[in-house]
């Protein structure tokens, strides 16, 4: 049976937040004003918008000149910086799984414009799951395609990916690597849940449940 290893991106394969890289570069390049970032952050913290809705609102400013033009911005300004934060232990772990014949999939709350180039760089092709932004006629619509790839949303996308690849759910979920307790719904389905550079809350849960803990940086 095919075994799948799911890897989170931020603070797991990366030693940084891809979202923060994206936001800081967008402000620096004057694609979005600081007040708008503050407004989105406050709305998110007050529970008025979830993670995915915040992404969808942000891209309407960052990508206001169109999907293709925004793609050039991500390729030139975001992707190189994100790739520079990949960690050697994380890359080594991916290689170990590939050597075992396992299928490696990135699963991240970040948007496809960030996650897809990482998967391509790692030779994973289409094996990535992420938050997807709706686009029509070269224009971002300010909404998502399906649920955000965050929390229980990661289970939704993992289930769909497994079905598309004719793999059993949840039996094929061999490993899940993540730093955050928000990924608990997916971790609980894994044969081998692994807390990587864990947050304080996830470290506590991992200790209580006897889960493996690893450091990638």
C-alpha positions in Angstrom: 0.0 0.0 0.0 1.2 3.5 -0.8 2.3 5.5 2.3 1.9 9.3 2.1 4.0 11.7 4.2 2.3 15.1 4.5 4.6 18.1 5.3 3.5 21.5 6.6 5.4 24.4 5.1 5.8 27.3 7.5 8.2 26.7 10.5 8.3 23.0 9.4 10.1 22.7 6.0 10.8 26.5 6.2 12.5 28.2 9.1 10.2 31.2 8.6 6.7 32.1 7.7 6.0 32.3 4.0 3.0 34.5 4.7 5.2 37.1 6.5 7.6 37.1 3.6 4.7 37.7 1.3 3.2 40.5 3.4 6.5 42.3 4.0 7.5 42.2 0.4 4.1 43.4 -0.7 4.3 46.4 1.6 7.9 47.1 0.6 6.9 47.1 -3.1 3.9 49.3 -2.3 1.4 46.7 -3.6 -0.6 47.0 -0.4 -0.7 49.8 2.3 0.2 49.1 5.8 -3.2 50.3 7.1 -4.9 47.6 5.0 -2.7 44.9 6.6 -3.5 46.2 10.0 -7.2 46.2 9.2 -7.1 42.5 8.0 -5.0 41.5 11.0 -7.5 43.1 13.4 -10.5 41.5 11.6 -8.8 38.1 11.8 -8.0 38.4 15.5 -11.5 39.5 16.3 -12.9 36.5 14.5 -14.6 38.5 11.8 -12.6 36.7 9.0 -10.9 33.3 9.0 -7.4 32.7 7.6 -8.7 31.9 4.1 -10.9 34.9 3.9 -8.0 37.1 5.0 -5.9 35.7 2.2 -8.7 36.4 -0.3 -9.1 40.0 0.8 -5.3 40.6 0.7 -4.9 39.3 -2.9 -7.4 41.8 -4.2 -4.9 44.5 -3.3 -1.7 42.7 -4.1 -3.0 41.3 -7.4 -5.2 44.2 -8.4 -3.4 44.4 -11.8 -4.4 40.9 -12.6 -3.5 37.3 -12.1 -0.7 37.1 -14.7 1.0 40.3 -13.4 0.8 39.1 -9.8 2.4 35.8 -10.9 5.4 37.7 -12.1 5.6 39.5 -8.7 5.5 36.2 -6.9 8.1 34.6 -9.2 10.5 37.5 -8.9 10.1 38.7 -5.3 8.5 36.0 -3.2 9.6 32.6 -4.5 13.4 33.2 -4.2 13.1 34.4 -0.6 10.8 31.5 0.4 13.1 28.9 -1.1 16.1 30.4 0.7 14.4 29.4 4.0 14.1 25.7 3.2 16.0 23.7 5.9 18.6 21.0 5.3 17.0 18.6 7.8 13.6 19.1 6.2 15.0 18.3 2.8 16.9 15.3 4.2 13.6 14.0 5.7 11.8 14.3 2.4 14.6 12.4 0.7 14.4 9.7 3.3 10.7 9.2 2.7 11.3 9.1 -1.1 14.0 6.5 -0.6 11.4 4.4 1.3 9.0 4.7 -1.6 6.6 7.0 0.2 4.6 9.7 -1.6 5.5 13.2 -0.2 2.9 15.9 -0.3 3.2 19.5 1.0 0.1 20.6 2.8 0.0 24.3 3.7 -2.4 27.1 4.6 -0.4 29.4 2.3 -1.7 30.2 -1.1 -0.9 28.3 -4.3 1.2 31.2 -5.6 3.6 30.4 -2.7 3.3 26.7 -2.3 3.4 25.5 -6.0 7.0 26.8 -6.7 8.3 25.1 -3.5 6.7 21.8 -4.7 8.3 22.2 -8.1 11.7 23.0 -6.6 11.5 19.8 -4.5 10.5 17.7 -7.5 7.1 16.9 -6.1 5.2 18.1 -9.2 1.4 18.4 -8.4 1.8 16.8 -5.0 0.9 19.8 -2.9 -2.2 21.1 -1.1 -2.9 24.7 -0.2 -5.4 27.5 0.0 -6.6 28.3 -3.5 -7.8 31.7 -4.7 -10.6 32.0 -7.2 -9.5 33.6 -10.5 -11.6 34.5 -13.6 -10.6 36.4 -16.7 -7.2 37.2 -15.3 -8.8 38.7 -12.2 -8.8 37.6 -8.6 -12.4 37.4 -7.3 -11.6 37.9 -3.6 -12.8 34.5 -2.6 -11.5 31.0 -2.2 -11.9 27.8 -4.2 -13.2 25.4 -1.5 -12.3 25.7 2.2 -9.1 27.2 3.4 -6.3 24.6 3.8 -6.1 25.2 7.5 -7.1 23.2 10.6 -10.0 20.9 9.6 -9.6 22.2 6.1 -6.4 20.3 5.7 -8.3 17.0 6.3 -10.8 18.1 3.6 -8.0 18.6 1.1 -6.1 15.5 2.1 -9.2 13.3 1.8 -9.9 14.8 -1.7 -6.3 14.3 -2.8 -6.2 10.7 -1.6 -9.5 10.0 -3.4 -8.1 11.5 -6.7 -5.0 9.3 -6.4 -7.1 6.2 -5.5 -5.6 5.9 -2.1 -7.5 4.9 1.1 -8.5 7.5 3.6 -7.2 7.7 6.3 -5.2 4.5 6.0 -2.7 5.9 3.5 -1.8 8.8 5.8 1.4 7.4 7.1 3.2 10.6 8.4 2.2 14.2 9.2 4.9 16.7 10.0 3.9 20.1 11.4 4.8 22.7 14.0 1.3 23.8 14.9 -1.6 22.5 17.1 -4.0 23.9 14.5 -3.1 20.7 12.5 -4.4 18.4 15.2 -7.3 17.1 13.0 -4.8 15.8 10.5 -2.2 14.7 13.0 -4.7 12.5 14.7 -5.3 10.6 11.4 -1.6 9.8 10.9 0.0 6.5 11.7 3.1 8.5 12.6 2.3 12.1 13.8 5.4 14.1 14.1 5.7 17.5 15.9 8.4 19.5 14.1 9.8 22.6 15.9 6.5 22.4 17.8 4.7 25.3 19.4 4.3 25.2 23.1 0.8 23.8 22.8 1.8 21.1 20.3 4.8 20.2 22.3 2.6 19.5 25.3 0.1 17.5 23.3 3.0 15.5 21.7 4.5 14.7 25.2 1.1 13.6 26.5 0.4 11.3 23.5 3.9 10.0 23.0 4.3 11.5 19.6 7.7 11.9 18.0 9.3 15.4 18.1 11.9 16.5 15.7 13.9 19.7 15.1 14.5 20.9 11.5 16.3 24.1 12.6 
